Amino acid sequence: MNAKQPPAGPRAEAKRLAIVGAARTAFLREGFGVGMDAIAAEAGVSKVTVYNHFGSKEALFTAVITGALDEPLGGAPTAALAQLADADDLRTAFVDAARAWVAAVRGNTDVAALRNLVAAEQHRFPELGTAWQGHGPEGHHPAVADALRTLTERGRLDIPHLETAIVQLYALLVFPHLVFSSYGTAIDDAATDRLITGGVDMFLSYYAPKG
């Protein structure tokens, strides 16, 4: 028997976005224990509509998390990453893109709070902790993947395993801030810039074209 398909079409998509936005607000305010009635009321829809779109609170929470993951890569960071392959000075352009990206990560308190909520609930719902892992780094971070793939295609970098490189770049630039934020603290501006410039230098040195 086929699983029931969620509603489709422009009106359904508008409702879906409203539900995800309301759920995000509710989860951040009250945690995973917030009722679906409260989420439905905040979205201006019925609880039946919420279940028609997502099927369960776990599925809705997963949609909230996956939708928030790439927010820091919107706007300026994405534009800067897209221009890397055409940059005359790759190192300078990469540092500038990394600064825009990290600044967006540091300024997005909602994403940090949602990540912490995943960690808090993972013992009850292990699937929440793997909401984005199943798609792989490339699937969840297309702006980064596209930039690194283009740099490799043009011979400016030599990256044999794209998903590994994406994780390494996140580890150098982003993960330190996520770890510190999970403990309620932050890396200061000077240390942040050293991590950015040093991280970019390590990444470019490791993946420099051979020969």
C-alpha positions as CSV (number, residue, x, y, z in Angstrom):
1,M,0.0,0.0,0.0
2,N,1.4,3.4,-1.0
3,A,2.0,6.0,1.7
4,K,-0.3,8.9,1.6
5,Q,1.2,11.8,-0.4
6,P,1.2,15.3,1.2
7,P,-0.9,18.0,-0.3
8,A,0.6,19.7,-3.4
9,G,0.2,22.9,-5.3
10,P,0.8,26.6,-4.5
11,R,-1.8,26.9,-1.7
12,A,-0.5,23.7,-0.1
13,E,3.1,24.9,-0.3
14,A,2.0,28.2,1.4
15,K,0.4,26.3,4.2
16,R,3.4,24.0,4.5
17,L,5.7,27.0,4.9
18,A,3.3,28.6,7.4
19,I,3.3,25.3,9.4
20,V,7.1,25.0,9.4
21,G,7.5,28.7,10.5
22,A,5.0,28.3,13.3
23,A,6.6,25.0,14.4
24,R,10.0,26.6,14.5
25,T,8.8,29.4,16.7
26,A,7.0,26.9,19.0
27,F,9.9,24.5,19.2
28,L,12.3,27.2,20.1
29,R,9.9,28.6,22.7
30,E,8.7,25.4,24.4
31,G,10.9,22.6,23.1
32,F,9.9,19.4,21.5
33,G,7.1,18.9,24.0
34,V,4.9,21.6,22.5
35,G,1.6,20.3,21.4
36,M,0.5,20.0,17.8
37,D,-2.6,22.0,18.6
38,A,-0.5,24.9,19.6
39,I,1.5,24.7,16.4
40,A,-1.6,24.4,14.3
41,A,-3.1,27.5,16.0
42,E,0.1,29.5,15.5
43,A,0.1,28.5,11.8
44,G,-3.6,29.4,11.4
45,V,-4.5,25.9,10.2
46,S,-6.2,22.9,11.7
47,K,-4.3,20.1,13.4
48,V,-5.6,17.7,10.6
49,T,-3.9,20.0,8.0
50,V,-0.6,19.7,10.0
51,Y,-0.8,15.9,10.0
52,N,-1.8,15.8,6.3
53,H,1.4,17.7,5.4
54,F,3.8,16.0,7.8
55,G,2.2,12.9,9.3
56,S,3.9,13.2,12.7
57,K,5.5,15.7,15.1
58,E,8.9,14.0,14.4
59,A,8.5,14.6,10.7
60,L,7.6,18.2,11.3
61,F,10.6,18.7,13.6
62,T,12.8,17.2,10.9
63,A,11.5,19.6,8.4
64,V,12.2,22.5,10.7
65,I,15.7,21.4,11.3
66,T,16.6,20.7,7.7
67,G,15.1,24.0,6.6
68,A,17.3,25.9,9.1
69,L,20.6,24.2,8.4
70,D,21.5,26.2,5.3
71,E,20.2,29.6,6.4
72,P,23.6,30.9,7.1
73,L,24.6,30.2,3.5
74,G,21.8,32.4,2.1
75,G,22.4,35.7,0.5
76,A,26.0,37.1,0.7
77,P,27.8,33.9,1.6
78,T,26.2,32.0,-1.3
79,A,27.1,34.8,-3.7
80,A,30.7,34.9,-2.5
81,L,31.1,31.2,-2.8
82,A,29.7,31.2,-6.3
83,Q,32.3,33.7,-7.4
84,L,35.3,31.8,-6.1
85,A,36.2,30.0,-9.3
86,D,36.4,33.3,-11.2
87,A,38.5,35.1,-8.6
88,D,42.0,36.4,-9.7
89,D,43.3,35.9,-6.1
90,L,41.6,32.7,-4.9
91,R,43.0,32.9,-1.3
92,T,41.7,36.5,-0.8
93,A,38.3,35.6,-2.3
94,F,38.1,32.4,-0.2
95,V,38.8,34.3,3.0
96,D,36.2,36.9,2.2
97,A,33.6,34.2,1.5
98,A,34.5,32.4,4.7
99,R,34.2,35.6,6.7
100,A,30.7,36.2,5.3
101,W,29.7,32.6,6.0
102,V,31.0,32.5,9.6
103,A,29.5,35.9,10.4
104,A,26.1,34.5,9.3
105,V,26.6,31.4,11.4
106,R,27.6,33.4,14.5
107,G,24.6,35.7,14.0
108,N,22.0,33.1,13.6
109,T,21.0,32.2,17.1
110,D,17.9,30.2,16.0
111,V,20.0,27.6,14.2
112,A,22.3,27.1,17.2
113,A,19.2,26.8,19.5
114,L,17.7,24.2,17.1
115,R,20.9,22.2,17.0
116,N,21.0,22.2,20.8
117,L,17.3,21.0,20.8
118,V,18.2,18.1,18.5
119,A,21.0,17.1,20.9
120,A,18.6,17.3,23.9
121,E,16.0,15.1,22.2
122,Q,18.2,12.6,20.4
123,H,18.0,10.0,23.1
124,R,14.2,9.9,22.6
125,F,14.1,10.2,18.9
126,P,17.4,9.1,17.3
127,E,16.1,9.9,13.8
128,L,16.1,13.6,14.7
129,G,19.9,13.5,15.1
130,T,20.3,12.0,11.6
131,A,17.8,14.3,9.9
132,W,20.4,15.8,7.6
133,Q,23.0,13.1,7.7
134,G,21.0,10.8,5.4
135,H,21.3,13.2,2.5
136,G,25.1,13.7,3.0
137,P,27.0,16.9,3.2
138,E,26.7,17.6,-0.5
139,G,22.9,17.3,-0.5
140,H,22.5,19.6,2.4
141,H,25.1,22.2,1.5
142,P,24.8,22.7,-2.3
143,A,26.4,26.2,-2.3
144,V,29.6,24.8,-0.8
145,A,29.5,21.7,-3.0
146,D,28.9,23.7,-6.1
147,A,31.8,26.1,-5.3
148,L,34.3,23.3,-4.6
149,R,33.2,21.2,-7.6
150,T,33.6,24.2,-9.9
151,L,37.1,25.0,-8.5
152,T,38.1,21.3,-9.1
153,E,36.6,21.3,-12.6
154,R,38.7,24.4,-13.5
155,G,41.8,22.9,-12.1
156,R,42.2,25.5,-9.3
157,L,41.8,22.8,-6.6
158,D,42.3,19.0,-6.6
159,I,39.5,17.5,-4.6
160,P,39.1,13.7,-5.1
161,H,36.3,13.2,-2.6
162,L,33.9,16.2,-2.5
163,E,31.8,15.2,0.5
164,T,35.0,14.7,2.6
165,A,36.2,18.1,1.6
166,I,32.9,19.7,2.6
167,V,33.0,18.2,6.1
168,Q,36.7,19.3,6.4
169,L,35.8,22.8,5.4
170,Y,32.9,22.9,7.9
171,A,35.3,21.5,10.6
172,L,37.8,24.3,10.0
173,L,35.3,27.2,9.7
174,V,31.9,26.5,11.3
175,F,32.0,23.6,13.7
176,P,34.1,25.4,16.4
177,H,31.4,28.0,16.7
178,L,28.7,25.4,17.0
179,V,30.6,23.5,19.7
180,F,31.2,26.7,21.7
181,S,27.6,27.8,21.3
182,S,26.3,24.5,22.6
183,Y,28.1,25.3,25.9
184,G,26.6,28.8,26.0
185,T,29.8,30.7,25.1
186,A,31.4,32.1,22.0
187,I,34.7,32.5,20.3
188,D,35.9,36.1,20.3
189,D,36.4,38.1,17.1
190,A,40.2,37.9,17.0
191,A,40.2,34.2,17.4
192,T,37.4,33.8,14.9
193,D,39.5,35.6,12.3
194,R,42.5,33.5,13.0
195,L,40.4,30.4,12.6
196,I,39.1,31.7,9.3
197,T,42.4,32.7,7.7
198,G,44.3,29.6,9.1
199,G,41.5,27.3,8.1
200,V,41.4,28.7,4.5
201,D,45.2,28.4,4.3
202,M,45.1,24.8,5.5
203,F,42.3,23.9,3.1
204,L,43.8,25.5,0.0
205,S,47.3,24.1,0.8
206,Y,45.9,20.5,1.2
207,Y,43.9,20.6,-1.9
208,A,46.3,22.6,-4.1
209,P,46.7,21.1,-7.6
210,K,49.5,18.6,-7.7
211,G,52.4,19.0,-10.1
